């Protein structure tokens, strides 16, 4: 990290990004389920986080009961 790195500002920016991801993702999942396109009583979800120009690839998978 450089001398100009402001950890508080960085943490706030990350929290804002994650809040945006969480809220919009929930909305998209709810819309999908309400549309009737999901068959069965479960929905297998996968979220992949990457950062352009870096080797970051973090995958989270979860099966959600409807």
N, C-alpha and C positions, 0 to 999 in steps of 0.2 A: 504494500500500500504506500501511497505517497504522503508527503507531509500535509497536503491539502485535504486529506481524507477526513470527513466529518461524520463520525459514526452515528450520531443522533439523527442527522439529516438523512443518512443512508437508511437507517432503520425505519424511519418514517416513510420514506419512499417505497421501501419493500413492503411495509404493511399496507400502504395505499394500493399497490399493485395486487397483493394477495386478496385484499378486500374486493377489489374490482373483479378479479378472477372468480372468487367465491360467489359473489352475488350474480354475476352474469351466467356462470356455469349452472347454478341452481335454477335460474330462470329457464335456461335452455333445456335442462333435464325435465323440469316440470311441464314445459310445453310439449316435449316429446311424449311423455306419458299421457298427458291429457288428449293428445291427438289420436290415441288408440293404436299407434304404430308398434307398441311394445307388446309382444305376445308372451304369455306365461306370467308367472308370478314373481320373476326376478329380472333384474337389469344389471348386467355386468358392465361396470364403468372402468375406464382407464384414462388417467391424466398424465401427460408427458410434459415435463418442464425442460426447456433448453434455453441456452443463452447464446445468441449469435456470436460467432467468432471464438467460442470456448468449447471444451470437450464435455460440458455439462449435459447430462441426459438423466433425469430423475423420473422414474415411472412409479406411479401409485395406482394400484388396482383394488377394486372393491366390488363385491356383489351386494346389491341393495334389494331387499324384499319390497314388493309393491303392495 
